[in-house]
Amino acid sequence: MRKQKKKSELREWVESLVVAAVIAFGIIRPFIIEPFKIPTGSMRPTLLEGDLILVSKFTYGARVPFTNLRLPGLSKPKRGDVIVFRYPVDLSKNFIKRLIAFEGEGVEIKDGSIYIDQRPLLGDLFSKRYYYNRGEFAREGQKITVPELSYFVLGDNSGSSQDSRYWGYVPKRNLVGKAIVIFWPPHRIRMIK
């Protein structure tokens, strides 16, 4: 009788773990929230190498796996959001950058500041950083217009970031989600702004 009881307890544990794994990998990760590890210093000081973050996929509307369909989101991306997207040059890689400009907006980097439609971006997210004129899409005196259905993104560490200045624009369809919180290491736990 004890053997049978132990078997049934073990079976319950295994079934519970299988159900939890199906929920985690079949529902939560593709549609709700996914952890990512920061590999480089391109988003310093906001994100450091090795930080583990959670990315909300449902905020902007999660992509339905194996399709080009997207579920309705809670909100639209906003200027200044830290977003995760599939890298336009290699779709197998995910990148993280700050959203700077939307389709139809003119972007220029001048004297270390970002100008959108000839007006400087103000506020702590933008004015406390120096942005360098580097790459094909951010030469000195160059004004570019973000194409339809695309975003222009920059790393917070402008001196060490491969971003829209170098490879162009992020198609909206490449959007993965919004970075919301650093959850590891413990001394860095905080909301991402």
N, C-alpha and C positions, 0 to 999 in steps of 0.2 A: 504494500500500500504506500509506503514511503517513497519507493522508486517511482511509482506512478505520479505521486504528488510532485516530486522533484521534476519529472519530465514535463508535467503540465505547467509548472512555474517557469521552467526554462523556455518552453514553447511560447508562453505569454510574453516573456522578455524579448525573444527573437522577433515575434510578430510585432511587438511595439516598436522595436528598432527599425524593422522594415517599413512600417507605416510612417514613422518619423522621417526616414530617409526619402521615401517617395514624396512626402509633403515638402521637405526641404529642397530636394533637387528637382522635383517635378512642378512645384507651384511657387514656392518662395523665391528661389534663385532666378528663374526666368521672368517672373512677373512682378515681384515685390521689392526685394532688396538683395544686394550682392556685395560681398566683401572684395576689396582690391588692396594690393600692396603697392606703395609708391616706390618706383625703382630708381628715380633720379632726383636731382635737386632743382629741376626746372620750375617748381612751384614754391621754392623757398621765399619767404619764411612761413608761408601759410601751411605748406606740407613739406615734411622732411623725408629723406630717404629712409625706407623701412617702416614708415607710418602705415598702419592698417586702417582703412577707412570703410565706411558703409556707403553704398550708392543706392539711392532710391530710384527704382525703375518706374514705379507707378506715378511719381510726381508729374512727369511729362507724358506718360502713357507708354506702357511696356510694349515692346515688339513681340508679336506672336511668332514663336520659333518656326523656322523653315518657310516663312512667308514675308511679304513686304507690308503686312498689315500691322497697325498699331492700335492698341486699346485706347479709349479716351483717357486723358490725363486729368490731374487735379488743377494744374496750372500750366501756363506757357513759360518757356525759358525767359529769364530776365537778364538784362545787362548786369554783369558783375557775378552772375552765378558761376560756381565752379562745376564744370560738366565733364562727364566721361563720354567718349565717343570712339567709334572705330576709326582708326587712323586712315585717312583717305589714300595714302600711298601703299599701305599694306593692311587690308581689312582684317587680317588675323590678329592684329595688335590693337589694344585699347590705349588711348591717350587721355590725359587729364589736363585741362587748361581752363582759363577764365574766359567767359563769353564777353566779347567786347562790342561787336556790331552785328546788325541784322541785315537781311537782304535789302538792297536799294540804298543803304547808307554809305556815305563817303567817309573813308578812313584815311587819316594822315598822322604820322608820328613826326612831331616838330619840337625841337629843343627838349627832348626827353618826355614830352607829354603826348597824350593821345587826343586827337581832334576827330569828332564825329560831325559831319556836315559843317565843318569850319568852326565848331564850338568845342572848347576843351572839355574833356571829361573831368568832373569835379568830384570831390568826396574822397574819404580815406582809402577806399579800395583802389583808386587810380592816382590821386595826386601825391601820395607818399612814395611812389615808385618811379624809377627812371626807366624809360623805354628807349632802346637803341634802334637806330635806323640800320637794319641789317636785312639781308635776304632780298629776293627778287620782288617781294610785295611790300617793301617798306623802305625804299631808298629815300635819301634826303630830298625833300621837295616833291615827292611822289604822292599823289592822291589816288586811291583806288576805290572802286565801287563794288560792294559785296553783291555777287550775282543772286538771282532768284533762288529760293529754297536753300539758302546757305547761311553759315555763320562765319565770322572772323574771330579767332581766339588767340590769346597770348598767354604765355607763362608769366607768373609773378616775378620770376628771376630772369628778367629780360636778357641779361648778359649770358645766360646759359640755358636757353630754351629753344628747341626746334618747334616752331609754331607757325601760325598762318603767314608770318613774314617770309618764311622760306618755302613752304609747300602750298600755300593758297588757302582755300576755304574748306569748311566742314559742311558737307551736304546734310540737310536736316535728317535724312533717312539714316545717317550714321549715328545719331544721338542714342546713347545707351541710358543715361540717367544723370541725376543731380547728386553730387557729393554732399553728404549731410553731416557726417560725424567722423572724427578720428576716435577709434576705440582701442588702439594699442600703439605704443606702450602706455601704461597707466598714467604716467606723469604728463602725457600729452592729450588725454581724453578731453575733447571739446567739440562744440559745433563748428562747422566749417563756414567761414564768411568770406 
